[in-house]
Structures are given as C-alpha cells and as structure tokens.
Amino acid sequence: MNFHGTIVRQKALTMLRDGARNTDVARKLQVPSGTISYWKHVDRAKRGEPSNAHQPACPRCDGELDQPAYAYLLGLYLGDGHIIQNRAMRSPSLSISCDESWPGVMEACERAMRSVFPHNSVCRVRRQGCREVKMYSKHLWCLFPQHGPGKKHERKIALEPWQQDIIDAYPWEFVRGLIHSDGCRNINWTTRIVGGERKRYEYPRYFFTNLSDDIRQLYTDTLDKLGVEWKHCTRGGRPYNISVARRASVALMDAHVGPKH
C-alpha cells in the first residue's frame, strides 16, 4: 500500500479548490483517483459543503466530460436555458426551452443532455407552445458556473478558462447551440433595376438575437475565430441582432449549422 504525505495531499486539495478535475489531479500527482475523490469528500465535509458521496460522479471533476456535447449544450443554456432549485428539490434542475416547431432541435438537446450527464434521467415537460427538456443533478453548479440570480442580460456572463478551452476546441458545436436557441436561418429579399426592369433577388441570412451584450460577444468572438463575417443590427439605437449575410460566411454556417428542423 502506498501512503501519501501531507504535502502531496495539500497540493491536491489546493488544485481541487481551484477547480481542477479529480482525474487531472490524480494524473499530475501520480495518486490513485479513488484517493483523490476521498480527500475531496473529506475536505468538503470539514468545510461544511454538501457531500456528493451518494450521487453520480461529476462529469467534469470525476469523469471524462463529453466536450462536443457540452459545447452544444452550453450554447443552448446561454440562449434558452435556466437552472432552478427550491426547498422542495434535493437537486437543482436544468431546463432548456424548445419550440415545438423544431422537433429536431429538441432531439439534439435531449441527446446532448444524456451525453453530458450519462447517469441522469432526462425528461420533457409540456409547456404552452414549447417543451422543456429537463434533468436534475447536484453537479449543475460545476458545469454551468454562469448561473446566478436574475436574468442573464442583467448580469455579467463570462466563461471559465476550462470552458473557453472547450469552446476553442469545438467552436461549431457552440455556435450551433446558440443558433438553435436564439438564432435562425431565413431568406431575405431585395429588388434591383436591371435592364429597365425591377427584379427580385433572394438570399439566405443567419440571425442571432440576444439581449445580453456578453452572450452576443461570446458568439461574435467565436465567429471571428472561424472566419465568419458578421455585423450588428440595432434596435432602438442599440446592438440587438447579429447578422451573417456574406455568401462565403453563409456557406460556412450552412455546412456546420444549417436551418432548424
């Protein structure tokens, strides 16, 4: 049996409190992952934090997070998602509102939830004109640190470094989640005089609409990295919509996102 000294244990706890995953700490310090989990459980108990000993493992801290599915789910959450916990619930719930007009989006949302939280049940709750794709987990705070009181557009929304790493690795999944929640692909038209006759021209365009300046910034920053050209469309004199209309950029969006279905 290997015994690990106080210094190694304290290093592990420092890394865990800074947000490192159990598996990463175990690999870096060459300590069994079971030992790391036990140290984390004891440390939480000493500090009066809730214990997860009888709960499924955290996908990020204790397991291997499905990063492409998480990038997509994060986009959905920032658009149409919310987390709720009240006194009657033992665990908080994550709900993503999905319009019944887009059953394919609803299927993709449920599939992503099941991939990110493989040990948790996912259900659909009927609401007026939509369905909530919903699940419960005590690990939601870890996976979605953007949760907080009030509406998203009324508070600061920023990604943690580990989230940004995932978005950098899977940017199209993130963009797809944002479009599937608060975006659309539609056909615009205009007319021009050609040879003395007025002709109508149609062209596809992507829109993303969100009141949060921070969430729009996350979207446009990701588009910049992907080489997608965009512009702001204002409402009441302030930025509100993000438009992608250039032919090459629309082609990129069509190849990786496409219309809702």
Salt bridges, closest charged atoms under 4 A:
ASP24 OD2 - ARG21 NE 3.16
ASP24 OD1 - ARG27 NH1 3.10
ASP43 OD1 - ARG17 NH2 2.45
ASP43 OD2 - ARG47 NH2 3.02
GLU49 OE1 - ARG44 NE 3.95
GLU49 OE2 - ARG47 NH1 3.59
GLU64 OE1 - ARG21 NH1 3.92
GLU100 OE2 - ARG126 NH1 3.57
GLU100 OE2 - ARG131 NE 2.89
GLU107 OE2 - ARG124 NH2 3.11
GLU110 OE2 - ARG114 NH2 2.78
GLU110 OE1 - ARG124 NE 2.63
GLU132 OE2 - ARG127 NE 3.62
GLU154 OE2 - HIS153 NE2 3.85
ASP168 OD1 - LYS225 NZ 2.95
GLU202 OE2 - ARG200 NH2 3.34
ASP213 OD1 - ARG216 NH2 2.53
ASP213 OD1 - ARG238 NH2 3.40
ASP214 OD1 - LYS156 NZ 3.60
ASP254 OD1 - ARG185 NE 2.74
